[in-house]
């Protein structure tokens, strides 16, 4: 049995979300465990670059969706990517670290990408 296009997109997004979480965890160790600000900035740039490429990397998966869902997914992923690209252009590690987290976010809660993965899974 083949997977639905929505399920395939959700799997892809979940992999990216896990990659972001891994980068953030490494960054925390670097800044809090080692006190290495420059290393932390490198990790935040890595996170932002991964997110900046998200829409382009998911394009074929988005195009496989039913048109209404494809438009919605494309727009949402483009917003994630544009925000990340802007953080890279500004060069602010704080901006990069805040990507995916709303102002009211509390530790342990899912970030915006995690929530979007769950939303896309519900389409399948």
HURAVEN-V181393 format. One record per backbone hydrogen bond with DSSP energy under -1.0 kcal/mol. CO is the residue of the C=O (numbers start at 0). NH is the residue of the N-H. E is the energy in kcal/mol with one decimal. If there is no record, write none. Layout:
<<CO:NH:E> <CO:NH:E>>
This chain:
<<3:7:-2.3> <4:8:-2.4> <5:9:-2.7> <6:10:-2.3> <7:11:-2.2> <8:12:-2.8> <9:13:-2.5> <10:14:-2.1> <11:15:-2.1> <12:16:-2.7> <13:17:-2.4> <14:18:-2.0> <15:19:-2.5> <16:20:-2.4> <17:21:-2.3> <18:22:-2.3> <19:23:-2.7> <20:24:-2.3> <21:25:-2.3> <22:26:-2.5> <23:27:-2.2> <24:28:-1.9> <25:29:-2.3> <26:30:-2.7> <27:31:-2.8> <28:32:-1.5> <28:33:-1.2> <29:35:-2.4> <34:36:-1.1> <35:39:-2.0> <36:40:-2.3> <37:41:-1.9> <38:42:-1.9> <39:43:-2.4> <40:44:-2.4> <41:45:-2.0> <42:46:-2.4> <43:47:-2.5> <44:48:-2.7> <45:49:-2.1> <46:50:-2.1> <47:51:-2.7> <48:52:-1.5> <50:53:-1.1> <52:56:-2.8> <53:57:-1.8> <57:61:-2.6> <58:62:-2.5> <61:64:-1.5> <65:69:-2.9> <66:70:-2.5> <67:71:-2.0> <68:72:-3.1> <69:73:-2.7> <70:74:-2.4> <71:75:-2.3> <72:76:-2.9> <73:77:-2.1> <74:78:-1.9> <75:79:-1.9> <76:80:-2.5> <77:81:-3.1> <78:82:-2.3> <79:83:-2.0> <80:84:-2.7> <81:85:-2.4> <82:86:-2.0> <83:87:-1.9> <84:88:-2.2> <85:89:-2.6> <86:90:-2.2> <91:95:-2.4> <92:96:-2.6> <93:97:-1.9> <97:100:-2.3> <99:111:-3.1> <101:104:-2.1> <105:108:-2.2> <110:114:-2.3> <111:115:-1.9> <112:116:-2.4> <113:117:-1.9> <114:118:-2.0> <115:119:-2.7> <116:120:-2.5> <117:121:-1.4> <119:122:-1.4>>
